[in-house]
Amino acid sequence: MMDRPKDAASAIAYVRRYLELMERRALDQAQTFLASNAVLTFPGGRTITNAAAIATNSGSRYQRVAKKFDGWDVCARTPEGWTVFSHGTLYGEWIDDSPFENVRFIDRFEVSSNGIIRQDVWNDSAEVRPGKPVASDQKSGLPKPGGFGDERLDRIFGVVWSLAGETWLLQDRLAHLEGLLAEREAITRQALADRTPTPDERSDQAVRRREYVERLLEPFTKP
């Protein structure tokens, strides 16, 4: 576990590490960065209190999402507390497998010697995402944005997405490694092309992932 922040610089490092863990869906580790009374508020006014519920919230919108940071700002609030701002753009894939990038975001964190006590998130995703958020109805069976309203189910869904996220991360790293090998001619580009999924194959893969999660959640999402 990372040491608690002691000054402005370590407060930024603390928040950055927390966001890295959330991006990897290392939810148990990320949870240790949150104070016991943490309140996390996301676009639309959705209030969340734990890392697993964040995965539930984002899992209804994104296949995966990551942040490109353009800058950080910090100011002291109390002798043992800081306000940390990060801003930049989001990129990744929507739930329908379509890619996106350059979606602006700002995060505001209140950090103390006890960890992160508040996070407020603003971004433009509602302006650019395809279609409307899908509620938990006959159309999809997935939960409404903001979670199930039951912390136990939020945690179950968070674990599912954590495991899926780790799998997809390994796939991305393998693709990157294969690209490096091709550049160094350790593997032929034809062999690499033969292993690269076509757009149709990627679409089928996305459907299978979604159906898998829907099957796991079906007992909890039936009316």
DRENDO-835108 format. One record per residue (C-alpha): residue in three letters; x, y, z; residue number from 1. Coordinates in steps of 0.001 Angstrom, whole numbers. Each point is the difference from the previous one (the first is absolute). Last residue first. Layout:
! residues N
> rest,xx,yy,zz,nr
> ala,X,Y,Z,NUM
...
//
This chain:
! residues 223
> rest,xx,yy,zz,nr
> pro,-38049,-7739,-12558,223
> lys,3059,-2053,-1036,222
> thr,3251,1825,663,221
> phe,1498,-2044,2840,220
> pro,-443,-3523,-1394,219
> glu,1157,1253,-3443,218
> leu,3276,1486,1211,217
> leu,2282,-2869,-956,216
> arg,-1846,-525,-3266,215
> glu,251,3728,-798,214
> val,3749,-70,675,213
> tyr,493,-2847,-2464,212
> glu,-2302,1617,-2564,211
> arg,2084,3185,132,210
> arg,3256,-1844,-483,209
> arg,-1448,-2081,-2858,208
> val,-1298,3137,-1740,207
> ala,3409,1679,306,206
> gln,1703,-3068,-1469,205
> asp,-2415,-5,-2927,204
> ser,853,3661,-658,203
> arg,3709,-736,189,202
> glu,-458,-2879,-2475,201
> asp,-1892,2288,-2372,200
> pro,2717,2653,257,199
> thr,2622,-2677,-825,198
> pro,2026,-1493,2804,197
> thr,3807,204,-358,196
> arg,1660,-3432,-84,195
> asp,306,-267,-3797,194
> ala,1266,3582,-89,193
> leu,2783,-934,2417,192
> ala,1009,-2963,-2152,191
> gln,15,2281,-3028,190
> arg,2070,2558,1910,189
> thr,2630,-2655,569,188
> ile,1177,-623,3548,187
> ala,3393,839,1442,186
> glu,200,2692,-2654,185
> arg,796,2649,2609,184
> glu,-3141,1935,-945,183
> ala,-1970,-3259,-29,182
> leu,1201,-816,3511,181
> leu,-1095,3448,1172,180
> gly,-3469,-512,-1488,179
> glu,-240,-3418,1639,178
> leu,817,1590,3338,177
> his,-2713,2633,-471,176
> ala,-2567,-2670,-899,175
> leu,1018,-1999,3078,174
> arg,-331,3103,2169,173
> asp,-3496,653,-1350,172
> gln,-1033,-3603,626,171
> leu,1381,192,3537,170
> leu,-2055,3148,619,169
> trp,-3098,-1740,-1388,168
> thr,428,-2829,2494,167
> glu,614,2391,2911,166
> gly,-3124,1930,-968,165
> ala,-2114,-3148,-96,164
> leu,1139,-947,3498,163
> ser,-725,3510,1313,162
> trp,-3289,100,-1897,161
> val,-1229,-3135,1755,160
> val,1348,1207,3357,159
> gly,-1840,3307,-374,158
> phe,-3245,-1788,-837,157
> ile,260,-1999,3224,156
> arg,965,3151,1938,155
> asp,-2970,1945,-1316,154
> leu,-2193,-2967,888,153
> arg,1191,127,3617,152
> glu,-310,3817,129,151
> asp,-3645,-69,-1036,150
> gly,-1273,3030,-1907,149
> phe,554,-2018,-3152,148
> gly,2574,2380,-1474,147
> gly,79,3625,-1147,146
> pro,-958,-544,-3607,145
> lys,-2943,-2437,-149,144
> pro,956,-3635,260,143
> leu,354,-2244,-3055,142
> gly,-2899,-2199,-1123,141
> ser,341,1370,-3516,140
> lys,-3255,901,-1726,139
> gln,-2402,-1580,2480,138
> asp,999,2540,2608,137
> ser,2994,1104,2041,136
> ala,388,3417,-1553,135
> val,1980,661,-3158,134
> pro,1875,3312,-111,133
> lys,-964,1846,-3198,132
> gly,1422,-354,-3480,131
> pro,3669,272,-927,130
> arg,2144,1952,2491,129
> val,935,3546,-977,128
> glu,-1771,2497,2230,127
> ala,-540,-2363,2934,126
> ser,3755,-673,23,125
> asp,855,3675,492,124
> asn,1548,-346,3454,123
> trp,-320,1109,3631,122
> val,1077,-2046,3009,121
> asp,-49,962,3683,120
> gln,2080,-2058,2430,119
> arg,-121,230,3787,118
> ile,1776,-1472,3032,117
> ile,3089,-1375,-1710,116
> gly,2445,-1261,2626,115
> asn,130,365,3790,114
> ser,2863,2558,-159,113
> ser,-2386,2053,-2075,112
> val,-1039,241,-3639,111
> glu,-2891,1889,-1566,110
> phe,-52,-908,-3655,109
> arg,-1276,1891,-3049,108
> asp,-76,-1772,-3355,107
> ile,-390,1828,-3309,106
> phe,-810,-1753,-3275,105
> arg,15,655,-3754,104
> val,-824,-2760,-2469,103
> asn,2902,-74,-2481,102
> glu,-479,-3679,-894,101
> phe,-2654,-2534,-942,100
> pro,-128,-3523,-1387,99
> ser,-3176,-1967,-834,98
> asp,-292,-3292,1916,97
> asp,-3740,412,777,96
> ile,890,622,3674,95
> trp,2106,2951,-1080,94
> glu,3704,-460,-622,93
> gly,2996,1949,1322,92
> tyr,1078,3619,375,91
> leu,-497,2708,2619,90
> thr,1620,3428,-135,89
> gly,1909,2284,2342,88
> his,-423,1546,3434,87
> ser,1166,-741,3513,86
> phe,-801,2067,3085,85
> val,1288,-714,3509,84
> thr,-1351,1691,3123,83
> trp,2258,-556,2977,82
> gly,-265,-925,3665,81
> glu,2217,-239,3070,80
> pro,641,3685,802,79
> thr,-3397,742,-1585,78
> arg,-1178,681,-3546,77
> ala,3406,134,-1739,76
> cys,8,396,-3770,75
> val,700,-2377,-2866,74
> asp,-46,154,-3787,73
> trp,659,-2750,-2556,72
> gly,195,49,-3794,71
> asp,-726,-1558,-3369,70
> phe,-735,-3510,1239,69
> lys,-1110,-2651,-2484,68
> lys,-2613,-2090,1725,67
> ala,-1238,-3526,-665,66
> val,-3315,-1676,-750,65
> arg,-1003,-3557,-757,64
> gln,-3040,-1792,-1381,63
> tyr,-1761,3135,1164,62
> arg,-3446,1151,1041,61
> ser,-1612,-2554,2336,60
> gly,3450,-1033,1219,59
> ser,719,3581,1091,58
> asn,-2598,-55,2773,57
> thr,652,-3564,1100,56
> ala,3745,666,75,55
> ile,-644,3100,2126,54
> ala,-2103,-2181,2325,53
> ala,3046,-2203,595,52
> ala,2101,3013,999,51
> asn,-2244,1054,2875,50
> thr,-2284,2839,1102,49
> ile,-1887,1049,-3115,48
> thr,-2142,3074,-690,47
> arg,-1552,427,-3437,46
> gly,-501,3742,-577,45
> gly,-440,-334,-3758,44
> pro,3732,-169,-499,43
> phe,1757,-1714,2936,42
> thr,183,699,3746,41
> leu,2323,-2008,2262,40
> val,-543,243,3775,39
> ala,2695,-1442,2270,38
> asn,-920,-728,3630,37
> ser,2402,-2923,485,36
> ala,2745,1905,-1799,35
> leu,804,-1270,-3477,34
> phe,3492,-1131,-1026,33
> thr,-630,-3515,1372,32
> gln,-2886,-361,-2480,31
> ala,2437,266,-2906,30
> gln,1773,-3153,1146,29
> asp,-3242,-1972,162,28
> leu,-1131,1437,-3325,27
> ala,3004,-846,-2156,26
> arg,-2180,956,-2983,25
> arg,3118,981,-1970,24
> glu,-1454,3512,-478,23
> met,-965,76,3687,22
> leu,3562,-890,1003,21
> glu,1411,2782,-2193,20
> leu,-2526,2443,1468,19
> tyr,1137,-829,3543,18
> arg,3654,386,-1006,17
> arg,-692,3457,-1440,16
> val,-1889,1021,3151,15
> tyr,2926,-973,2249,14
> ala,2585,1613,-2279,13
> ile,-1996,3255,77,12
> ala,-237,-147,3815,11
> ser,3733,-845,150,10
> ala,810,3274,-1738,9
> ala,-2324,2050,2212,8
> asp,1345,-1379,3281,7
> lys,-305,-3005,2327,6
> pro,-2070,-2393,-2101,5
> arg,-709,-3451,1451,4
> asp,2631,-2601,-837,3
> met,-845,-2335,-2885,2
> met,-1234,-3499,824,1
//
